[in-house]
Amino acid sequence: MKIKKAVITAAGRRQRTLPLQTLIDRDGVEKSVLTILIEEVLAAGIDEIGVVVRPGDEQAYMQVAGAHARRLHFVQQVEPLGHGHAVACAGAFVGRDPFLHLVGDHLYVSSSAQRCAQALVMMAETQVCAISAVQPTRESLLPYYGAVGGRRVSGTQALYEVDTV
């Protein structure tokens, strides 16, 4: 299995402008959240990127993407029917191919030299299955984020097989 496409969901009612915001890194370099996400995808060896947006937002995303704009394929989510619907809207873009999904209002930070998207893509290609990154969350916050349960895959430290969503 080779992952060649990525989908960035960015059509959420309250979150859709977050990828357009500019951040300044510790070296004083300004980058948009979208640019940071695109660089994350490119570092994983993927260069076909679909961005799910609300109708009319494409131009703003093109401007913010700068030199990366030519890599983007826009998919419209006409009605805000939820996150799963946004991913489903990208169905024509991804077809039957495996793909990397990034949420447009998140930044992905790795504690190792390997970037988050790289690690996910490598794991998915090695295990030949769907992979999802999750993080521990306090029980009192679960109603806001949801939860998964599972058991550790033998011989691994950080890989779990999900059996409960």
KAMOUR-V815436 format. One record per residue. N is the residue number from 1. RES is the residue in one letter. PHI is phi in whole degrees, -180 to 180 (* if undefined). Layout:
n=N res=RES phi=PHI
n=N res=RES phi=PHI
//
This chain:
n=1 res=M phi=*
n=2 res=K phi=-121
n=3 res=I phi=-92
n=4 res=K phi=-117
n=5 res=K phi=-129
n=6 res=A phi=-133
n=7 res=V phi=-124
n=8 res=I phi=-110
n=9 res=T phi=-90
n=10 res=A phi=-145
n=11 res=A phi=-108
n=12 res=G phi=-58
n=13 res=R phi=-52
n=14 res=R phi=-94
n=15 res=Q phi=-106
n=16 res=R phi=-66
n=17 res=T phi=-93
n=18 res=L phi=-60
n=19 res=P phi=-65
n=20 res=L phi=-86
n=21 res=Q phi=-71
n=22 res=T phi=-99
n=23 res=L phi=-117
n=24 res=I phi=-120
n=25 res=D phi=-81
n=26 res=R phi=-65
n=27 res=D phi=-93
n=28 res=G phi=85
n=29 res=V phi=-86
n=30 res=E phi=-88
n=31 res=K phi=-146
n=32 res=S phi=-78
n=33 res=V phi=-59
n=34 res=L phi=-60
n=35 res=T phi=-62
n=36 res=I phi=-62
n=37 res=L phi=-66
n=38 res=I phi=-63
n=39 res=E phi=-63
n=40 res=E phi=-62
n=41 res=V phi=-64
n=42 res=L phi=-63
n=43 res=A phi=-65
n=44 res=A phi=-87
n=45 res=G phi=84
n=46 res=I phi=-111
n=47 res=D phi=-126
n=48 res=E phi=-103
n=49 res=I phi=-124
n=50 res=G phi=-102
n=51 res=V phi=-120
n=52 res=V phi=-87
n=53 res=V phi=-131
n=54 res=R phi=-78
n=55 res=P phi=-55
n=56 res=G phi=95
n=57 res=D phi=-88
n=58 res=E phi=-57
n=59 res=Q phi=-62
n=60 res=A phi=-61
n=61 res=Y phi=-68
n=62 res=M phi=-62
n=63 res=Q phi=-63
n=64 res=V phi=-69
n=65 res=A phi=-71
n=66 res=G phi=57
n=67 res=A phi=-64
n=68 res=H phi=-85
n=69 res=A phi=-56
n=70 res=R phi=-66
n=71 res=R phi=-83
n=72 res=L phi=-90
n=73 res=H phi=-116
n=74 res=F phi=-95
n=75 res=V phi=-124
n=76 res=Q phi=-93
n=77 res=Q phi=-108
n=78 res=V phi=-65
n=79 res=E phi=-115
n=80 res=P phi=-78
n=81 res=L phi=-103
n=82 res=G phi=110
n=83 res=H phi=-68
n=84 res=G phi=-61
n=85 res=H phi=-65
n=86 res=A phi=-61
n=87 res=V phi=-65
n=88 res=A phi=-63
n=89 res=C phi=-60
n=90 res=A phi=-82
n=91 res=G phi=-56
n=92 res=A phi=-67
n=93 res=F phi=-69
n=94 res=V phi=-85
n=95 res=G phi=62
n=96 res=R phi=-100
n=97 res=D phi=-81
n=98 res=P phi=-66
n=99 res=F phi=-148
n=100 res=L phi=-94
n=101 res=H phi=-115
n=102 res=L phi=-120
n=103 res=V phi=-87
n=104 res=G phi=-66
n=105 res=D phi=-105
n=106 res=H phi=-120
n=107 res=L phi=-108
n=108 res=Y phi=-108
n=109 res=V phi=-119
n=110 res=S phi=-108
n=111 res=S phi=-91
n=112 res=S phi=-119
n=113 res=A phi=-69
n=114 res=Q phi=-82
n=115 res=R phi=-73
n=116 res=C phi=-58
n=117 res=A phi=-63
n=118 res=Q phi=-59
n=119 res=A phi=-63
n=120 res=L phi=-64
n=121 res=V phi=-63
n=122 res=M phi=-60
n=123 res=M phi=-64
n=124 res=A phi=-63
n=125 res=E phi=-71
n=126 res=T phi=-72
n=127 res=Q phi=-84
n=128 res=V phi=53
n=129 res=C phi=-158
n=130 res=A phi=-71
n=131 res=I phi=-127
n=132 res=S phi=-133
n=133 res=A phi=-89
n=134 res=V phi=-132
n=135 res=Q phi=-134
n=136 res=P phi=-62
n=137 res=T phi=-137
n=138 res=R phi=-61
n=139 res=E phi=-56
n=140 res=S phi=-66
n=141 res=L phi=-97
n=142 res=L phi=-57
n=143 res=P phi=-61
n=144 res=Y phi=-88
n=145 res=Y phi=-122
n=146 res=G phi=85
n=147 res=A phi=-156
n=148 res=V phi=-129
n=149 res=G phi=-130
n=150 res=G phi=-177
n=151 res=R phi=-129
n=152 res=R phi=-65
n=153 res=V phi=-76
n=154 res=S phi=-58
n=155 res=G phi=84
n=156 res=T phi=-126
n=157 res=Q phi=-101
n=158 res=A phi=-125
n=159 res=L phi=-114
n=160 res=Y phi=-122
n=161 res=E phi=-94
n=162 res=V phi=-77
n=163 res=D phi=-126
n=164 res=T phi=-141
n=165 res=V phi=-124
//
